[in-house]
Amino acid sequence: MEVINEKVVRKDNTLLSITHLTQLLHYIPGFGGFIVPLIIWLSARKSVEGMDEHGKAIINLQLSLLLYIIVSIPAILLIGLGILGLIGVAILGFVLPIVNAVKATNGESPSYFMTIPFI
């Protein structure tokens, strides 16, 4: 008799939505908005249905926001429009995780506006 080790993939929309909301840790303690979702994604991407898709979207958003911040800081000195860029990054970084947490709770795919697909 042969035993096959099958991994059980469960549907856990609550964990998906919590993963999106952990991005807001940038606003409360000031750190953890990239590391915590990364850890959750890497630990649960094979055991939770949809975690790989949502995790990649979260990491792509965080890397895109970091790139936008890096571009906006010198733009403050050169043009002065970098302040508007930083305000836009702060708004996107706050609103998009909440919107996608609601989508994850409803079982929909994530959609992040102005995200560069790194992964």
Long-range contacts (C-beta under 8 A, 24 or more apart in sequence): 7-46, 7-47, 8-47, 9-46, 9-47, 9-48, 9-49, 10-47, 10-48, 10-49, 11-48, 11-49, 11-50, 12-44, 12-48, 12-49, 13-104, 13-105, 13-106, 13-107, 14-105, 15-40, 15-44, 15-48, 15-51, 16-48, 16-50, 16-51, 16-54, 16-104, 16-105, 17-101, 17-102, 17-104, 17-105, 18-101, 19-51, 19-54, 19-55, 19-58, 19-104, 20-54, 20-58, 20-97, 20-98, 20-100, 20-101, 20-104, 20-110, 21-97, 21-98, 21-101, 23-58, 23-61, 23-62, 23-93, 23-97, 24-94, 24-97, 24-98, 26-93, 27-94, 33-62, 33-93, 34-59, 34-62, 34-66, 37-62, 50-104, 50-109, 53-109, 53-110, 54-100, 54-104, 54-110, 56-119, 57-100, 57-110, 57-111, 57-112, 57-115, 58-97, 58-110, 59-118, 59-119, 60-112, 60-115, 60-116, 60-117, 60-118, 60-119, 61-93, 61-96, 61-97, 61-112, 61-115, 63-116, 63-118, 64-112, 64-114, 64-115, 64-116, 64-118, 65-89, 65-92, 65-93, 67-116
